[in-house]
Amino acid sequence: MKKNDDEFLEKEFDFSKAVRNPYAKRLHKKITINVDVDAIDYFKKQSSMSGIPYQTLMNLYLVDCAKSEKKLEISWKAND
């Protein structure tokens, strides 16, 4: 964007009541994980009903678990 473009925007639009996007500064990190097909299908079904991409829904669910400090009720035995 050139300086003239910025001046045009400032004159043409009123940004005085604009609200900053609260999610703009959140960091995301790309990872590779193995996810059960049933879990992916579940989130894809939720996606089709909500219109939100299934990857976003999965992330929102994980963020909610982290914020609420949800504890898993499972036991894990390592294979010898």
N, C-alpha and C positions, 0 to 999 in steps of 0.2 A: 504494500500500500504506500502510495506517495502522500506527501504532506497535504496536497490539495484534496485527496480523497478523505483524509481525516477531517479537514475543515468542512467539507460537504456534509459528512455524517453528523458533525456537531451542530451544524446549522439546520439540517433537515429533520433530525430526530432529537427528542427530549430524553436524555439519559439520566436526568436528575432523580428519577424514582426507580432507576434500575437496581436490581438485586443481584449480587454476585452469585454465581453457581456454587453451592456449598460442596459439590462433588469434584470441582475442577482441580483441586489440589491433592485429591486422594491418589496415592500411588498404586499402580497395578503392576504385577509381575507375571510374565508368561511362564507357565510351567507345563510339564507333561506328566499326566497321571493316568493310571488305568482305572476306568469307572465301569461298573457293571452295566450291562445293556438295559436291565430293568430300571436302574436309576436314571439313565439317560432318557429312556422312553417316558418315565414319569414326568421329568422336567420338560420334555418336548410337548407332552399333553398339556401341562400347565401353561406352556408358552403359547400354544394355539388358542387357549381360552383367554389368556391375558393380553396377548399381543407383544409380550416382552420376550426378547431372545432367550433361549433356554440357558445359554452360558451365563447370562446376566442373572437369571433366576437362581442358578446354582451358586453364584457368587453372593447374591443377596442372602441366601439361606445360610451359607457359611459365615458371613459377616454377622448375621443375627445370632448364630450359635456362639461365636467368639465374644460378642458384646454381652450376651446374657450368661457367659461362662458355663454353657451347657456341659454337663458331664456325661460321658458315654457310659452306658450300662452294658458293657461287654467284657468278656475275659479272652485273653489272647495267649495261646500256647505256641511257642516257637517250634518249628520242626527241627528235629535233631539230625 
